[in-house]
């Protein structure tokens, strides 16, 4: 009588009764790893984050990364009992490590600057001019910023804010007149402490910006900016708006840009447009604090409001403040300009 056939080594249980990973498990590992990579790091995959839907979803990379870490722990526990699942655990862990390497540095503060002239900046998107103007005026009174960037405000909102902050020594310049809706404009408010600051309106884009120079700014150009959002039908213009930032971040003179950029540092198009600039929040270890929407916890929402400064300009403080009537939070930072 012949001996019974021996089980194949690829499916034979090991001494502990576990089966090694088979072809189906490898296929599942590749598929789950690919899905995780597309969700968490699409900017590293041929710039997929420049196009829908990834242009929108990558703004939430941090909470997606937290969910991925939970999945890694879950599969790690299962691997203890079923060793054949280790390729899935390993693949997801690699994506989690890469994603963490992209976001965690923003939570670590740089060495604060010890020299340079201070410039205090406040920025707030006032949501189509609906933000509570009295609260904003009180915030300006309390914080005493040198210069303020107010996206989604034009001549109408500036006309209501002006009488409240003029006694504090501020004047306003709106990029659109009262004939247009506030959502189309950006307002700049500058303190009389800054001296003879000159302003000009930048046209040629959906939201005209305001650029200030001179006075205490010296050669530094300050830009109150608002980019369109990457909504359906506007993604091309969104990329163009962010690409325009090169003219300041890679220009011949120092510059500070403040406002609503409708993008986080997870967006490759923002990183490319601001190459040559530093982000005030990231420099102070606050780069993961959400500024929109203000009803979401600060650890959950994306940070789409920023203050950028060219090389040599560094932030020594950064705060986020809630203001009623708008879906954004105000940001307040003190920069040091050499």
Order of alpha helices (4+ residues) and beta strands (2+ residues): alpha-alpha-alpha-alpha-beta-alpha-beta-alpha-beta-beta-beta-beta-beta-alpha-alpha-beta-alpha-beta-alpha-beta-beta-beta
